[in-house]
Amino acid sequence: MKTQPQTSKAYFKNLTILHGMLLVAQIAFFTAAYFFTDRSMVSNEELNSLFTYLIPVLVLAGIAGSNLLFRKQLAKLIETDTLKVKLTGYLSSLVIKYALLEIPAMLSIVAYFITANYLFLGMAVVVLIVFVLDRPSMGRTITDLQLSMAERQKVENPHEEVAEVNIR
């Protein structure tokens, strides 16, 4: 597979775009479910009672699990020597973290769509808030990876090549 160098500016732009697109997908699904759910129908009580316990557990597990796994992956990345490996691994770690947050949000929205229970919509909002607050930034990346002063200077220079992307 061919790789292409990526500047600091492009790296953080791509991180922001990734986060934004995942957020927009969740908000679009949330909005569609809200407007297309028939709230006049009688909800399925069995599913409603099952989801009443399952969805909050999944939301808490998704939030806690995403943070726990992310911190575990960060611990490995901090020990690596090269900046390119750190930033490539950081991107992969963020993708996994975001997936673990997005799954319970989507499941909460589906549960709302099936049962018309606003509790599930509220649980999706909780995950969306966590997702919004977890927006990637240069400062957060520097802090998370505990970059040295030399690495930090490279990352803060928008024209410095700091990562590589695979080209297909």
N, C-alpha and C positions, 0 to 999 in steps of 0.2 A: 504494500500500500504506500502510495506517495504521501509525503507530508509537506506542508507549507508553513514557513515561519509566520507567527502572528505577533503584532505589536501589542504593547500594553493597552493602548487606546482601543484597538479592535477586540482584544480579549474581554475587557470590561463592558464594551458595547454589546458583545455577543451574550455575556452573562445577563445583562439587563434585558435584552430581547427575549432570551429563554424564559426568564422569570415572568416577564410581562405577558408572553404568549400563554404560558400555563395559567396565569391569573385570569386572563381574558377568557380562556376556555371554561374555567370554573364559573366565572360570573355569567357567561352566556348560558351555560347549562342551568345555573341557578335561576336566571331570569325566565328561561323557557319553561322550566318546571313550574315556577310560580304562576305564570300566566296560562299554562295549558292544563293545570290540575283542576279537575272538577271537584270543587269543595262541597258541592251540594250532595254528592253521593255519600252513602253510608260506608264508612271505612271498614276494611276487613279487621275485625277485632283481634283475631289470632295473630295476624302479621303485625298489627299495631302493638300488641303486648310483647311480641318477640323483639321487634325493633326498638321498643322503649328501653330494653336492657342492652341489646346488642350494639346499637349505634353509639351511645355514649362510651361504651367500652372500646369500640373500634376507634373512636375519635381520640380518646385519651391514649390508647396504645399507639396510634399513628403519630401523635405529637411527641410522646415520650420516646417511642422507638426511633423516629427520625432523628431526634436530637442525640440519642445515645449512640446510634450507629454512626452518625456524622462525627461525633467527638472521637469515637474509636478509630475511624478512618483518618481523622486529622492527626491523631497521635502518631500514626505510622508515617504520614506525610512530613511532619515536623522533623523527623529523623533523617529524611533523605537529603542528599547534598546539593542536587542541582535544582535551580529555580524552575526550569521547564517541566521537570518531573513533578514538582510540587504543584504547579498551577494546573497541569493536566489532570493530576489526581484530585485536585480541589474541585475542578469542574465535574468530574465523575461523581465525587462525593455529594455535590450539590444536586445533581440530577437524581441520585438515589433519595436524598433527603426530600426533594420536592415531590417525587413519586409517592413516597410514604405519607406525605401530607395530602396529596391530591386524592388518593384512593378513598380515605374516609370521608372527604368532602363530597365526592361523587356518590358514594354509597348513601350518605345522609340525604342527598338531593333525590336519589332514586326512592328511598324510603318515604320521603315526603310525597313524591309523585304518586306512589302506590296508596298511601294511607291518608294524605291530606292533613297530617298532624304537624302543626307548626313547630313542635319540639325539634323535629329533624331538620327543619329549615334553620332553626336557631343553632343547632350543632354544626351545620355547614358554615354558618356565619362565623362561629368560633374558629374553625379551621381557616377560613378565608382571612380573618384578622391575623392569625399566627403567620399565614403565608405572606401577607402584605408586610408585616413587621420583619420578616426574614429576607428582605430585599438585599441582593448582593451589592457590595460596594468595594471600592479600592481599600478604604480604611478597614472594613470588616475582614477583607482577605488578608491584609497585612497582619492584623491582630490574630486572626484564627490560625494562620500558618506560622506565627511568631518569627517573621522574616528578620534576617540580620540587616544591619544598616546598608550594606552593599546591595543586598537583594531588594531592599525597600527603595533605594534610589533608582534601581532598574525599573521596578514596577511603577514608580511615580513619573518616570520619563515616558510620555505618550508614544514616542517613536522607537523605543527600545524593543527588540524582539525578545519576548518573554515566554512564549509558548509555541507549540506546533499543533496544527490541525491536519487531520487526515483528509486527503482529496480523493474523491471517487470518480 
